[in-house]
């Protein structure tokens, strides 16, 4: 579970702007996708196959946002953070919300 699109949509313009301002220069966005999906050239391809449980490795694209510093982080982003990989303090999921934030703030896959 990650940040929710409905929560993003319900933020005021000022709150959305605060999220974008906080993230600018403070985040990296990764995208993992099945290896047979070539629509996103900056994505990390995940090899097709089965998990130990017999399920496909990936059904579709998966966005992750890594935040370098949580100092001054808007509450919207803190709702569902997971532990991160160094040097980032937080890893956040939520495909639809991350895509919406990317569109609103003009972010790309990679360091922003």
C-alpha positions, 0 to 999 in steps of 0.5 A, spaced: 500 500 500 502 507 498 499 514 497 493 514 494 490 517 488 484 520 491 488 523 497 492 527 492 486 529 488 483 531 494 489 536 496 488 543 495 492 546 490 497 550 495 498 543 498 499 540 491 504 545 490 507 544 497 508 537 495 512 538 489 516 543 492 518 538 497 520 533 492 524 537 487 531 536 488 529 531 494 527 525 490 528 519 485 523 516 482 524 509 479 519 504 475 519 497 474 516 494 469 515 487 465 521 485 461 516 485 455 513 492 456 518 496 452 513 503 452 518 506 458 525 506 456 527 508 463 524 503 467 528 497 470 526 491 466 523 485 471 524 478 468 518 474 466 517 468 470 514 465 476 514 467 484 515 461 489 508 461 489 507 460 482 504 467 480 507 472 475 513 476 477 510 483 475 503 484 472 504 491 470 508 497 472 510 499 479 513 506 481 517 507 487 519 514 490 525 515 494 526 521 498 533 523 500 531 527 506 524 527 510 525 534 514 519 538 512 515 533 509 508 534 507 503 529 511 501 527 505 507 523 503 508 520 510 502 516 510 504 510 508 512 510 507 516 504 508 523 503 510 528 505 505 535 503 502 540 508 503 542 514 502 534 515 502 530 516 508 523 513 505 521 509 500 514 511 497 509 507 493 502 508 490 502 508 482 497 512 480 498 517 485 506 517 483 504 518 476 499 524 478 505 527 482 509 526 476 504 529 471 503 535 476 510 537 478 513 535 471 517 530 474 521 524 470 523 517 472 530 518 475 533 523 480 529 530 480 
